[in-house]
Amino acid sequence: MTSKQHKDLITNPDFIAWRLTGDPALEIFWEEYVAAHPEEKEAFEKAIHEFRKIKLNKESLSAIEEKQLLNRIHTSAGKTKKGKQIFHWSRYIAAASILFVAGISLYLFYQPKEDQSSFLSDNMIVWENLDEKDISLITDEETTTFSSDIRVHLDENGSAVVEEIGSQTSKVVGTGKTKMNKLIVPHGKRSQLTLADGTQVWINSGSVLEFPSAFTDKTRKISLIGEMYLEVTKDTEKPFFVQTKEMQIQVHGTKFNVSTYQEEAIPSVVLVKGSVSVKSPSVTDEIRLTPNDMLTLVHNRFEKRQVDVSRYTSWKDGYLLLNRTPMNEVIHLIERYYNLSFQTSRINNLGELTCTGKIYLSEDVNNVMETISLLSNTKYKRENKTIYLDKP
């Protein structure tokens, strides 16, 4: 086996089978492999660590199918040739293994037929690797990573011109015109994207956006996990759709914010300008929004109300606008924005504390924490990526 990084190891069928089943023969195989390739020990250990984060939706396999699959994996391993363990995989097992994992960059989106309503599939595995430090732009031609926030502009030739914010340099990344691209923005990072039709997208921390290099079909479609703000270019010939796991949003020329983080129970759409219509597989009626409307999906029903939209869109302009916002919600926003962890065990009434005011999202998180401490009447101590909150 040639040298591999951890991202390659976790897509290896033998590695998948070993981590799923604990097969003794596979255990021996990988022990011998690491012993023979000590330079890959670090990558190997990281692959094991990353594999533990995979979320498997058990509904995607029946109990019988799951048992059969594991039995096939077990019995497919074990033939010996020249003292080395080799493993034979049927087409069934190779195909079935992608139900468990398909690589570090894979965020599986359901691609329906043109005449069907399209949503992210409930029965797909989504492996979020958003604790990685770098932004990843994944195209049909290459995967490129960036250590700083980026701006991406899709030109008419299907290429992506990428500028790292704060830098004067730019890079051209090749894309396939007929393929979908993925932009993975981890916690602590943000990105901006200009789509091929001129639509502007701001992508918040902890998000994944799937988009085409060019809109060649009769409709314009993008898919989201996380949060983004859009200013959509009007084109009556090609309706614009945003797809999330819970909702499908049809745009009628507009500016709006979509929040659909998987770790949060309530997805939302906030309309700033124009009009959108929203539907969901779990709701019978389609809802149309007008400016200043906020639509949430709560317990399989839509709830709509008027709001101050700046509270939900200010993040793209580099600040948070708070109005008696619960402290635990503020902490969650800061954790994701800066990729931090909070320890609040010393504050018994955290749920009763609120913040009101404007917090500028400075590059120096200490400035942010000073403001939060002042607004919430708390004090803090920072140790690396952990912040301890305490009573004053």
Sequence and secondary structure as in RCSB ss.txt:
>XXXX:A:sequence
MTSKQHKDLITNPDFIAWRLTGDPALEIFWEEYVAAHPEEKEAFEKAIHEFRKIKLNKESLSAIEEKQLLNRIHT
SAGKTKKGKQIFHWSRYIAAASILFVAGISLYLFYQPKEDQSSFLSDNMIVWENLDEKDISLITDEETTTFSSDI
RVHLDENGSAVVEEIGSQTSKVVGTGKTKMNKLIVPHGKRSQLTLADGTQVWINSGSVLEFPSAFTDKTRKISLI
GEMYLEVTKDTEKPFFVQTKEMQIQVHGTKFNVSTYQEEAIPSVVLVKGSVSVKSPSVTDEIRLTPNDMLTLVHN
RFEKRQVDVSRYTSWKDGYLLLNRTPMNEVIHLIERYYNLSFQTSRINNLGELTCTGKIYLSEDVNNVMETISLL
SNTKYKRENKTIYLDKP
>XXXX:A:secstr
     HHHHTT HHHHHHHHH  HHHHHHHHHHHHH GGGHHHHHHHHHHHTT    GGGS HHHHHHHHHHHHH
HEEEEETTEEEE   HHHHHHGGGT   TT B      TTS     TTS B   TTSSSEEEE SS EEEESS E
EEEE TTS EEEEETT S EEEE   TTSEEEEEE TT  EEEE TTS EEEE SSEEEEEESS  SSSEEEEEE
EEEEEE    TTS EEEE SS EEEESS EEEEEE TTSS  EEEEEES EEEEETTEEEEEEE TTEEEEEETT
EEEEEE  THHHHGGGGTEEEEEEEEHHHHHHHHHHHHT EEE TT TTGGG EEEEEEE  SSHHHHHHHHHHH
HT EEEEETTEEEEE  
